[in-house]
Amino acid sequence: MRGELKKVNKELESNTGYLLNKMNIRHNNMEGKNAIEYVKNLSDEELEEWYDETYQMLLLCFLEYENIERNKKINKLKGVIEK
């Protein structure tokens, strides 16, 4: 999915991947080798806000990905109608 999404919205793909990797979701960013001082110092409320933002970004990714096929179908329809 990421490869296809990169083709249509590279910024969305990149930003979503960044949030997943840096906001203590895919990796432990609170301690150990992946620790990030900024993330460690976030309040629970701030972290929850970033989780909400990440969730919204993921929803956008799914919608954008589904829209790839939708656009193909619409373009096919255009070709039939415009003949």
TORKOLKE-548722 format. One record per residue (C-alpha): residue in one letter; x, y negated, z. Coordinates in steps of 0.25 Angstrom, whole numbers, plus 5000, padded with zeros to 4 digits. Layout:
N
A:X:Y:Z
...
***
This chain:
83
M:5000:5000:5000
R:5011:4990:5003
G:5017:4991:4990
E:5004:4988:4983
L:5001:4977:4992
K:5015:4971:4990
K:5011:4969:4975
V:4999:4961:4978
N:5002:4954:4991
K:5016:4955:4995
E:5015:4945:5006
L:5003:4952:5013
E:5011:4965:5012
S:5023:4959:5017
N:5017:4951:5029
T:5008:4963:5033
G:5021:4972:5033
Y:5028:4962:5041
L:5017:4961:5052
L:5016:4976:5053
N:5031:4977:5054
K:5034:4966:5064
M:5022:4964:5073
N:5024:4977:5081
I:5015:4985:5072
R:5023:4995:5064
H:5036:4993:5072
N:5038:4990:5087
N:5042:4976:5086
M:5042:4974:5101
E:5054:4982:5105
G:5065:4990:5099
K:5072:4988:5085
N:5060:4981:5079
A:5057:4971:5090
I:5054:4957:5086
E:5055:4947:5097
Y:5043:4938:5091
V:5034:4950:5091
K:5038:4955:5105
N:5035:4941:5111
L:5021:4940:5105
S:5009:4940:5114
D:4999:4951:5113
E:4989:4941:5107
E:4999:4936:5097
L:5003:4951:5093
E:4988:4954:5092
E:4986:4942:5082
W:4998:4947:5074
Y:4991:4961:5074
D:4978:4955:5069
E:4986:4947:5058
T:4992:4960:5054
Y:4979:4968:5053
Q:4973:4957:5044
M:4985:4958:5035
L:4983:4973:5034
L:4969:4971:5031
L:4973:4961:5020
C:4983:4972:5015
F:4972:4982:5014
L:4963:4973:5006
E:4974:4968:4997
Y:4978:4982:4994
E:4964:4986:4991
N:4962:4974:4982
I:4973:4980:4973
E:4964:4991:4968
R:4952:4981:4968
N:4959:4972:4959
K:4963:4983:4949
K:4948:4987:4948
I:4944:4973:4946
N:4955:4971:4935
K:4950:4984:4928
L:4936:4978:4929
K:4940:4965:4923
G:4947:4973:4911
V:4934:4981:4909
I:4925:4968:4909
E:4935:4959:4901
K:4936:4969:4889
***
